[in-house]
Each structure stands twice: as structure tokens, then as C-alpha cells.
Amino acid sequence: MQCRLTVPTGALTDQGRATIQRDLAAVLLRWEGVSDTAFFRAQAWSYLTELPEGAQATAEDDAPRFLVEVTVPRGALSERRKAGLVEEATATVLAAAGLSPAEALRVWVLVHEQPDGTWGAGGSVVRYADLVALAKGQQADA
């Protein structure tokens, strides 16, 4: 489970830049519906890629745009959960950039679903069923 936010340098507020990675990771975990445990928080990786000045523009203007890419195992997110993830990730990025909800079209969220058997960790292939069983075990321990 990982998310990557790509933004032009300087597009986030100082506070937003300091918190956006953990905030987006928390959004991802919430919508995946896994336990809020140290194990799952450690598996929710978040990357911030800042583009150099002039590296992002549209045919219309140079206003900053934000790209959130989320990668999850196929089956981890229902359509309802995807919609919630997109909505909350968008709001999180807007807040981190100090922008209003009226600027929501400047944030794009792409959900990449990794086919079962094509995700590996710790030197082994990790299947979605393994993650579900692990999540259930983590919830029982909580």
C-alpha cells in the first residue's frame, strides 16, 4: 500500500509539506479498512515528489496541479471506498496547499490496483488473501 504525491516545489504550505505524507498514508489506511496498528502504519508508504520550477504546466496556465497516485492490491477497495479515498485525498491535498474546495479540479487521484500475485514484500509474493488474514489477526489482537 503506497501513495505518491507529485507537486511543483513550493505548492504546499510549510505546515502542509511537514504533514502531507503521514496524512495521505492515514487516508489510505482508513479507506482500505485495515486496523490502525503499528504494523499497518509501517506498510503504508507515502512519497512526496517535488518538481523543479517550470516542470509542470497546462495548456492554460502555470497554476500548480497535484497528482496523487495510490497503489493497492486489487480487491482492497470497493467502488464506495475508492470514491471516499479520492474525495478525502483531494481534501487533504487542498488543505496542505492552502487551497479552497473550489480548486478541487487541480487535484487528480489515480488508483492503481495491483493484480494478485504481482506484489512482493520481504522477498516473497504477498497475496491479497494473506493481507486480509493478517488484518483480521491484527484486529483480533487489538
C-alpha positions in Angstrom: 0.0 0.0 0.0 1.6 3.2 -1.1 0.8 6.6 -2.3 2.9 9.2 -4.1 2.1 12.9 -4.3 3.7 14.8 -7.1 3.6 18.6 -6.8 5.6 21.6 -8.0 8.1 22.8 -5.5 6.6 25.5 -3.3 3.0 24.5 -3.9 2.4 23.2 -0.4 2.3 25.4 2.7 5.2 24.8 5.2 2.7 23.0 7.6 1.2 21.0 4.7 4.6 19.9 3.5 5.5 18.8 7.0 2.4 16.6 7.4 1.1 15.6 4.0 2.9 12.2 3.7 1.5 10.9 7.0 -1.9 12.5 6.4 -2.2 10.7 3.0 -1.0 7.4 4.4 -3.7 7.7 7.1 -6.3 8.4 4.5 -5.2 5.3 2.6 -5.4 3.1 5.6 -8.8 4.4 6.7 -10.3 3.7 3.2 -8.7 0.3 3.0 -10.4 -0.5 6.3 -7.4 -2.1 8.0 -6.6 -1.9 11.7 -4.8 1.2 13.0 -1.8 -0.7 14.2 1.9 0.0 14.0 2.3 -2.9 11.6 -0.2 -1.5 9.0 1.0 2.1 9.5 4.6 0.9 8.7 3.2 -0.7 5.4 1.5 2.5 4.2 4.4 4.2 2.4 4.0 7.7 1.2 6.3 9.6 -1.2 6.5 13.3 -1.9 7.9 14.2 -5.3 8.5 17.9 -5.8 9.0 19.0 -9.3 11.5 21.8 -10.1 10.3 25.2 -11.1 8.8 25.2 -14.6 8.5 21.4 -14.8 4.6 21.5 -14.6 2.2 23.5 -16.6 -1.0 23.1 -18.5 -2.0 24.5 -21.9 -4.0 27.1 -20.0 -1.8 28.3 -17.1 1.1 27.6 -14.7 -1.1 27.2 -11.6 0.1 24.2 -9.6 -1.5 20.8 -10.1 -1.3 17.9 -7.8 -1.2 14.2 -8.7 -1.9 11.6 -6.0 -1.1 8.0 -7.1 -2.3 5.2 -4.9 -1.2 1.6 -5.3 -3.2 -1.1 -3.6 -3.8 -4.8 -4.1 -6.7 -5.5 -6.5 -9.8 -6.1 -4.4 -8.7 -3.9 -1.5 -11.1 -1.1 -2.4 -14.7 -1.3 -3.3 -16.2 1.4 -5.6 -17.5 3.1 -2.4 -14.1 3.0 -0.8 -12.4 4.3 -3.9 -14.8 7.2 -4.0 -14.2 8.0 -0.4 -10.4 7.8 -0.8 -10.5 10.1 -3.8 -12.7 12.6 -2.0 -10.6 12.6 1.2 -7.2 12.6 -0.5 -8.3 15.6 -2.6 -9.4 17.5 0.5 -6.2 16.6 2.3 -4.0 17.9 -0.6 -6.1 21.1 -0.9 -5.7 21.8 2.8 -1.9 21.1 2.6 -1.7 23.6 -0.3 -3.9 26.2 1.5 -6.4 26.0 -1.3 -10.2 26.0 -1.2 -12.6 23.2 -2.3 -13.3 25.3 -5.4 -9.8 24.3 -6.6 -10.5 20.6 -6.4 -10.0 20.0 -10.2 -6.3 20.9 -9.6 -6.0 17.6 -7.7 -6.1 14.3 -9.6 -6.1 11.0 -7.8 -5.2 7.8 -9.7 -5.9 4.5 -8.0 -3.6 1.7 -9.3 -4.8 -1.8 -8.4 -2.0 -4.3 -8.4 -3.1 -7.8 -9.7 -2.9 -10.6 -7.2 0.4 -12.4 -7.3 2.3 -9.3 -8.6 3.0 -7.7 -5.2 6.1 -8.8 -3.2 7.5 -7.8 0.2 10.2 -9.3 2.3 11.4 -11.5 -0.5 8.0 -13.2 -1.1 4.9 -12.7 -3.1 2.2 -11.3 -1.0 -1.4 -12.3 -2.0 -4.5 -10.2 -1.1 -5.9 -13.1 0.9 -2.7 -13.1 3.0 -3.2 -9.4 3.8 -6.9 -9.9 4.7 -6.0 -12.7 7.1 -3.2 -10.6 8.6 -5.6 -7.7 9.0 -8.2 -9.9 10.7 -5.5 -11.2 13.1 -4.3 -7.7 13.9 -7.9 -6.7 14.6 -8.4 -9.7 16.9 -5.2 -8.7 18.8 -6.3 -5.0 19.2 
